[in-house]
Amino acid sequence: MKLFTHTLFFFLIVIQICFAQGTWTKIGDMLEILCAHTADEIYGKVYIAGGVNTEQGAYPTTMLVYNKADSSWTTIPLPDTSFRAQHTSCVVDSNLYIIGGVILVGGTVNSTTEMYMFKPSTGEWILKNPMPTDRNTLSCALLDGKIYVAGGLHCINGVPNYNGLKTFEVYNIATETWSTLPDMPTYRWGLSVVAFDGKIYVFGGRGLVNRPTAVDVYNPQDSSWTSVTNIPTPRYQLATCVIDSNIYAIDGWYSSSTGPIYDTVEVYNPITDVWTPGTSMPVSVAMLDGYALDGKIYMYGGSYTTHPNIGISDIWEFTPSPVSVKDYFSLPLAFSLYQNYPNPFNPSTTFRYSIPAQSGVMIKVYDILGNEVTTLMDEEKLAGTYEITWYAENLPSGVYFYQLRAGSFVETKKMILLK
């Protein structure tokens, strides 16, 4: 029985790795550049609500609607024909719910408690009961007839409180009432949440200074919070989508002021509690949004700059491409540091290393006296084989050493710089 369990576990990991890879294809452009918007599809029509074109430009007051049947675009005024951004959304019974975000009040930007429902069948916006807490840069997920809304921050008279919120609230669609649930373990805004197998998973976000790596999981059965394996790349203003049993964490940034802006896609399997690297997006953006449908992921817009933010109009489709399971039996089974190449070298050389499991990786270079020359890497990496190049233009010829530290593994090798 134990052998069967181990074999099944390994097979699930292999399947996860297979489906993490795929192809990103640009399939079109929106009518305008956008970021801090939402995107949802209902019966072949894509509803792209609110957002901003540029941080310093005019704010849209419409929802873009794309009809896949005839590739046509139309626009619908937002509620009160008013600006709205940094909100969250979900589809319930073929109706679109828009929750929170920032709106203009007396000419200044403020976070709101408002929740509107858009009925595609009639084209009308219906104001529903407001959230207990005003907030923007929040996230939501639908589970068992309830909308769970997590995190965010307050913005009053144009001044955001970057501490963020732990607030976790739920809207019962049947009774049209809100309830306050136990706080999240961590302050987060710019987070992204999904529902999977009866639980709510919380990814990314940030507080005043921290970027939480913990993935917090809420169980409605006992109103408890637990944590699972950390996300490898801490970031906020990311997007998440679920395909089969895999949760895709897509893009985002580490800092909206200094970057970097990521094209990184990482894939988490809640069954195995394992992260694997996915196929990177062709563009690096944050404040993007999208959804999964029929085994594919669709991503719309996003900001390709740090402050001042500027949106893009891109529409991207991701198609997973399963490959032969046998290809993945070559994944590293042990930590390894390979000999650099070329060696001797001038002025650059490449280090190759393998790690069999997610680990903190540090690579340093030392001179012949043992003095540290440089730290090439100090970050968390997923299982796999990697390469990194070192440039030594400003160093004299001589013998140098490079060292890999990953978990408890340490190995050092010699190389020669010959000018």
C-alpha positions as CSV (number, residue, x, y, z in Angstrom):
1,M,0.0,0.0,0.0
2,K,2.8,2.4,0.8
3,L,4.5,1.7,-2.5
4,F,1.2,2.4,-4.3
5,T,0.8,5.7,-2.5
6,H,4.3,6.8,-3.3
7,T,3.9,5.8,-6.9
8,L,0.6,7.7,-7.2
9,F,2.0,10.8,-5.6
10,F,4.9,10.8,-8.0
11,F,2.6,10.3,-10.9
12,L,0.4,13.3,-9.8
13,I,3.5,15.4,-9.7
14,V,4.6,14.3,-13.1
15,I,1.1,15.1,-14.5
16,Q,1.3,18.6,-12.8
17,I,4.6,19.3,-14.4
18,C,3.3,18.3,-17.8
19,F,0.3,20.5,-17.7
20,A,2.3,23.5,-16.3
21,Q,3.9,23.9,-19.7
22,G,2.1,25.2,-22.7
23,T,1.8,27.9,-25.3
24,W,0.9,31.6,-25.0
25,T,-0.7,33.1,-28.1
26,K,-1.7,36.7,-28.6
27,I,-5.3,36.4,-30.0
28,G,-6.2,40.1,-30.3
29,D,-6.4,43.5,-28.7
30,M,-9.0,45.3,-26.6
31,L,-10.5,48.6,-27.8
32,E,-8.2,50.5,-25.5
33,I,-5.2,50.0,-23.2
34,L,-6.2,49.0,-19.7
35,C,-5.0,48.0,-16.3
36,A,-6.7,47.6,-12.8
37,H,-9.8,46.3,-14.6
38,T,-11.7,42.9,-14.4
39,A,-12.4,40.4,-17.2
40,D,-15.1,37.7,-17.2
41,E,-16.9,35.7,-19.9
42,I,-20.6,34.8,-20.0
43,Y,-22.1,32.8,-22.8
44,G,-19.5,33.8,-25.4
45,K,-19.2,37.5,-24.5
46,V,-16.3,38.9,-22.6
47,Y,-17.1,41.7,-20.1
48,I,-14.1,44.0,-19.3
49,A,-15.1,46.3,-16.6
50,G,-13.5,49.6,-15.5
51,G,-9.8,50.1,-14.9
52,V,-7.5,52.9,-16.1
53,N,-5.7,53.6,-19.4
54,T,-2.8,55.3,-17.7
55,E,-2.2,56.4,-14.2
56,Q,-2.1,60.0,-15.2
57,G,-4.7,59.9,-18.0
58,A,-8.4,60.1,-18.3
59,Y,-10.3,57.3,-16.5
60,P,-12.8,55.2,-18.5
61,T,-16.4,55.1,-17.5
62,T,-17.5,52.1,-19.7
63,M,-17.4,48.4,-19.8
64,L,-16.0,46.8,-22.9
65,V,-17.9,43.9,-24.3
66,Y,-16.4,41.5,-26.9
67,N,-18.7,39.1,-28.8
68,K,-16.7,36.0,-29.7
69,A,-19.3,34.9,-32.2
70,D,-18.7,37.8,-34.6
71,S,-15.5,39.3,-33.2
72,S,-17.3,42.6,-32.5
73,W,-16.8,45.1,-29.7
74,T,-19.4,47.3,-28.0
75,T,-19.4,49.4,-24.8
76,I,-21.8,49.7,-21.9
77,P,-21.7,52.6,-19.4
78,L,-20.5,51.6,-15.9
79,P,-22.9,52.2,-13.0
80,D,-23.8,55.9,-12.9
81,T,-21.5,56.3,-15.9
82,S,-18.8,56.7,-13.3
83,F,-15.1,55.6,-13.1
84,R,-14.3,52.4,-11.2
85,A,-10.9,50.5,-10.9
86,Q,-9.0,48.1,-8.6
87,H,-12.3,46.3,-7.9
88,T,-12.9,42.5,-8.1
89,S,-15.6,40.5,-9.9
90,C,-17.2,37.1,-10.4
91,V,-19.9,35.5,-12.4
92,V,-23.0,34.0,-10.6
93,D,-25.9,32.4,-12.5
94,S,-24.9,34.2,-15.7
95,N,-24.8,37.6,-14.0
96,L,-21.7,39.7,-13.4
97,Y,-20.9,41.0,-9.9
98,I,-18.6,44.0,-9.5
99,I,-17.4,44.5,-5.9
100,G,-15.5,47.3,-4.2
101,G,-12.6,49.2,-5.8
102,V,-12.0,52.9,-6.1
103,I,-14.5,55.5,-7.4
104,L,-14.5,59.3,-7.7
105,V,-16.2,61.0,-4.8
106,G,-16.2,64.8,-5.0
107,G,-13.4,64.7,-7.5
108,T,-11.1,62.5,-5.3
109,V,-10.4,58.8,-5.4
110,N,-12.0,56.8,-2.5
111,S,-12.4,53.1,-1.9
112,T,-16.0,51.9,-1.9
113,T,-18.3,49.3,-0.3
114,E,-20.5,49.2,-3.4
115,M,-21.5,45.9,-5.1
116,Y,-23.3,46.0,-8.4
117,M,-24.8,43.1,-10.4
118,F,-25.0,43.4,-14.2
119,K,-27.7,41.4,-16.0
120,P,-26.6,40.6,-19.6
121,S,-30.2,39.6,-20.4
122,T,-31.5,43.1,-19.8
123,G,-28.3,45.2,-19.9
124,E,-29.1,46.8,-16.5
125,W,-26.9,47.4,-13.4
126,I,-28.5,46.6,-10.1
127,L,-27.1,47.9,-6.8
128,K,-26.9,45.1,-4.2
129,N,-26.2,45.3,-0.5
130,P,-22.8,46.9,0.2
131,M,-19.9,45.1,1.7
132,P,-19.3,45.9,5.4
133,T,-15.8,47.2,4.6
134,D,-14.8,49.7,1.9
135,R,-11.7,48.6,0.1
136,N,-9.8,48.4,-3.3
137,T,-7.1,46.0,-4.6
138,L,-9.2,43.2,-3.1
139,S,-10.0,39.8,-4.5
140,C,-12.9,37.4,-4.5
141,A,-13.9,33.8,-5.3
142,L,-17.3,32.0,-5.7
143,L,-17.8,28.8,-3.6
144,D,-21.1,27.0,-2.9
145,G,-23.4,29.9,-3.6
146,K,-21.3,32.4,-1.7
147,I,-18.8,35.1,-2.7
148,Y,-15.8,35.2,-0.5
149,V,-14.0,38.6,-0.5
150,A,-10.4,38.9,0.9
151,G,-8.0,41.7,1.7
152,G,-7.5,45.0,0.0
153,L,-6.8,48.5,1.4
154,H,-8.6,51.7,2.3
155,C,-8.2,54.7,0.2
156,I,-9.6,58.0,1.5
157,N,-9.5,61.3,-0.4
158,G,-6.8,59.9,-2.7
159,V,-4.6,58.6,0.2
160,P,-4.1,54.8,0.3
161,N,-3.4,53.1,3.6
162,Y,-0.6,50.7,2.5
163,N,-0.8,48.6,5.6
164,G,-3.6,46.7,3.9
165,L,-6.3,44.6,5.4
166,K,-6.7,41.1,6.9
167,T,-10.5,41.5,6.4
168,F,-12.4,38.4,5.1
169,E,-16.1,38.7,4.4
170,V,-18.7,36.6,2.6
171,Y,-21.8,37.4,0.7
172,N,-24.7,34.8,0.6
173,I,-26.3,35.1,-2.8
174,A,-29.5,33.4,-1.7
175,T,-30.2,35.6,1.4
176,E,-28.4,38.7,-0.1
177,T,-26.6,39.2,3.2
178,W,-23.0,39.8,4.2
179,S,-21.1,38.2,7.1
180,T,-17.7,38.8,8.6
181,L,-15.4,35.8,8.9
182,P,-12.2,35.2,10.8
183,D,-9.4,37.5,9.5
184,M,-6.7,36.2,7.2
185,P,-3.4,35.4,8.9
186,T,-1.6,38.1,6.9
187,Y,-2.3,41.7,5.8
188,R,-2.6,41.7,2.0
189,W,-3.6,44.0,-0.8
190,G,-3.1,43.3,-4.5
191,L,-3.7,39.6,-3.7
192,S,-5.5,37.0,-5.8
193,V,-7.8,34.2,-4.5
194,V,-9.4,31.1,-6.0
195,A,-11.7,28.4,-4.9
196,F,-10.7,24.8,-5.1
197,D,-12.2,21.6,-3.7
198,G,-14.3,23.4,-1.1
199,K,-11.6,25.8,0.1
200,I,-10.4,29.3,-0.6
201,Y,-6.7,29.7,-1.5
202,V,-5.0,33.1,-1.1
203,F,-1.9,34.0,-3.1
204,G,0.5,36.9,-3.2
205,G,-0.3,40.5,-2.2
206,R,1.6,42.8,0.0
207,G,1.4,44.7,3.3
208,L,3.2,48.0,4.1
209,V,6.7,46.6,3.5
210,N,6.3,42.8,3.2
211,R,5.4,40.5,0.3
212,P,3.8,37.5,1.9
213,T,5.0,34.2,0.5
214,A,2.6,32.1,2.6
215,V,-0.3,30.6,0.7
216,D,-3.2,30.8,3.2
217,V,-6.2,28.4,2.9
218,Y,-9.6,29.0,4.4
219,N,-11.9,26.0,5.2
220,P,-15.6,27.1,5.4
221,Q,-16.5,23.8,7.2
222,D,-14.8,24.9,10.4
223,S,-13.9,28.6,9.6
224,S,-10.2,27.8,10.0
225,W,-7.1,29.1,8.3
226,T,-4.1,27.0,7.5
227,S,-1.0,27.5,5.3
228,V,0.5,25.3,2.5
229,T,3.8,25.5,0.6
230,N,4.9,29.1,0.0
231,I,4.7,30.7,-3.5
232,P,8.3,30.7,-4.9
233,T,8.1,34.2,-6.3
234,P,6.7,36.8,-3.9
235,R,4.6,39.4,-5.8
236,Y,1.4,41.3,-5.9
237,Q,-1.1,42.5,-8.5
238,L,-0.9,39.0,-10.0
239,A,-3.7,36.9,-11.5
240,T,-4.6,33.3,-10.6
241,C,-6.6,30.7,-12.6
242,V,-7.5,27.1,-12.1
243,I,-7.3,24.4,-14.8
244,D,-8.1,20.9,-13.6
245,S,-6.2,20.4,-10.4
246,N,-3.6,23.1,-11.0
247,I,-3.6,26.7,-9.9
248,Y,-1.7,29.1,-12.1
249,A,-0.1,32.2,-10.5
250,I,0.6,34.7,-13.4
251,D,2.8,37.7,-13.6
252,G,2.5,40.7,-11.1
253,W,5.3,42.8,-9.7
254,Y,7.5,43.0,-6.6
255,S,7.3,46.8,-6.5
256,S,5.0,49.2,-8.3
257,S,7.8,51.9,-8.0
258,T,11.0,50.0,-8.8
259,G,9.9,46.6,-10.2
260,P,10.7,44.1,-11.3
261,I,7.5,43.4,-13.3
262,Y,7.3,39.6,-13.8
263,D,6.5,37.4,-16.7
264,T,6.7,34.5,-14.3
265,V,4.1,31.7,-14.2
266,E,4.2,29.3,-11.4
267,V,1.8,26.4,-10.9
268,Y,0.5,25.0,-7.6
269,N,-1.2,21.6,-7.2
270,P,-3.2,21.5,-4.0
271,I,-3.4,17.7,-4.1
272,T,0.4,17.2,-4.0
273,D,1.2,20.6,-2.3
274,V,3.9,21.1,-4.9
275,W,4.9,24.2,-7.0
276,T,6.3,23.8,-10.5
277,P,7.5,26.4,-13.0
278,G,5.1,27.2,-15.8
279,T,5.6,28.7,-19.3
280,S,6.3,32.4,-18.9
281,M,4.0,35.0,-20.4
282,P,5.5,36.7,-23.4
283,V,4.8,40.1,-21.7
284,S,5.7,41.3,-18.2
285,V,2.6,43.0,-16.7
286,A,0.8,43.6,-13.4
287,M,-2.8,44.6,-12.6
288,L,-3.9,42.2,-15.4
289,D,-7.1,40.0,-15.2
290,G,-8.6,37.0,-16.9
291,Y,-10.2,33.6,-16.4
292,A,-9.9,29.9,-17.2
293,L,-12.5,28.4,-19.6
294,D,-12.6,25.1,-21.4
295,G,-9.1,24.1,-20.3
296,K,-7.5,27.3,-21.4
297,I,-6.5,30.6,-19.7
298,Y,-7.3,34.0,-21.1
299,M,-5.5,37.2,-19.9
300,Y,-6.5,40.8,-20.7
301,G,-4.4,44.0,-20.4
302,G,-2.3,44.9,-17.5
303,S,0.4,47.6,-16.7
304,Y,3.7,47.1,-18.4
305,T,5.4,49.9,-16.5
306,T,6.0,50.9,-12.9
307,H,4.6,54.3,-11.7
308,P,3.2,56.0,-13.7
309,N,1.3,52.9,-14.8
310,I,0.5,52.5,-18.4
311,G,-1.9,49.7,-19.6
312,I,-1.7,47.4,-22.6
313,S,-4.5,46.2,-24.9
314,D,-3.1,42.7,-25.4
315,I,-5.4,39.6,-25.2
316,W,-3.4,36.4,-24.5
317,E,-4.6,32.7,-24.6
318,F,-2.7,29.9,-22.8
319,T,-3.1,26.3,-24.0
320,P,-1.6,23.6,-21.9
321,S,0.5,21.1,-23.9
322,P,0.9,17.8,-22.1
323,V,4.0,15.9,-23.1
324,S,5.2,12.4,-22.6
325,V,5.5,11.4,-19.0
326,K,8.8,9.7,-19.8
327,D,10.4,13.0,-20.5
328,Y,10.1,14.0,-16.8
329,F,11.8,11.0,-15.4
330,S,15.0,13.0,-16.2
331,L,14.2,15.5,-13.5
332,P,17.1,15.8,-11.1
333,L,17.1,13.2,-8.4
334,A,20.0,14.9,-6.4
335,F,21.7,18.2,-5.9
336,S,24.5,18.8,-8.4
337,L,27.0,21.5,-9.3
338,Y,28.6,21.0,-12.7
339,Q,31.9,22.2,-14.0
340,N,31.7,25.7,-15.5
341,Y,32.0,26.2,-19.2
342,P,34.1,27.4,-20.9
343,N,37.1,26.8,-18.5
344,P,39.5,28.6,-18.7
345,F,37.3,31.5,-19.7
346,N,37.5,35.2,-20.7
347,P,35.5,37.2,-19.7
348,S,32.4,35.2,-19.1
349,T,31.6,31.6,-18.0
350,T,28.4,29.7,-17.2
351,F,27.5,27.7,-14.1
352,R,25.0,24.9,-14.3
353,Y,23.3,23.3,-11.3
354,S,20.4,20.9,-10.5
355,I,18.1,20.8,-7.4
356,P,15.7,17.9,-6.9
357,A,13.2,20.0,-4.7
358,Q,12.2,23.6,-4.1
359,S,15.1,25.1,-2.2
360,G,16.8,28.4,-1.3
361,V,19.7,28.7,-3.7
362,M,22.9,30.7,-3.1
363,I,25.8,30.9,-5.6
364,K,29.0,32.8,-4.6
365,V,32.4,33.4,-6.2
366,Y,35.6,33.5,-4.2
367,D,39.2,34.4,-5.1
368,I,42.2,32.1,-4.3
369,L,42.6,33.6,-0.8
370,G,39.0,32.8,0.1
371,N,37.7,36.4,-0.2
372,E,34.2,36.7,-1.5
373,V,34.1,38.3,-4.9
374,T,30.4,38.3,-5.6
375,T,27.0,36.8,-4.8
376,L,25.4,35.7,-8.1
377,M,22.2,34.3,-6.7
378,D,20.3,34.2,-3.4
379,E,16.7,33.2,-4.0
380,E,14.1,30.4,-3.9
381,K,14.1,28.1,-6.9
382,L,11.8,25.3,-7.9
383,A,13.1,21.7,-8.7
384,G,15.0,21.7,-12.0
385,T,18.3,22.3,-13.8
386,Y,19.4,25.9,-14.2
387,E,22.2,27.9,-15.7
388,I,23.6,31.3,-14.7
389,T,26.4,33.3,-16.4
390,W,29.1,35.3,-14.6
391,Y,30.9,38.2,-16.2
392,A,34.4,39.0,-14.9
393,E,35.6,41.8,-17.2
394,N,37.1,43.9,-14.3
395,L,38.9,41.1,-12.5
396,P,42.5,40.0,-13.0
397,S,43.5,36.6,-14.3
398,G,43.8,33.8,-11.8
399,V,42.2,30.9,-10.0
400,Y,38.7,31.4,-8.6
401,F,36.1,29.2,-6.9
402,Y,32.4,29.1,-7.2
403,Q,30.1,27.6,-4.6
404,L,26.5,26.3,-4.6
405,R,24.5,26.3,-1.4
406,A,21.0,24.7,-1.6
407,G,19.3,23.6,1.7
408,S,22.0,21.6,3.5
409,F,23.9,20.9,0.2
410,V,27.2,22.7,-0.3
411,E,29.6,22.1,-3.2
412,T,32.6,24.2,-4.5
413,K,34.5,24.0,-7.8
414,K,37.6,25.6,-9.2
415,M,37.8,27.7,-12.4
416,I,40.5,29.8,-14.2
417,L,40.1,33.3,-15.6
418,L,42.7,33.7,-18.3
419,K,43.1,37.0,-20.0
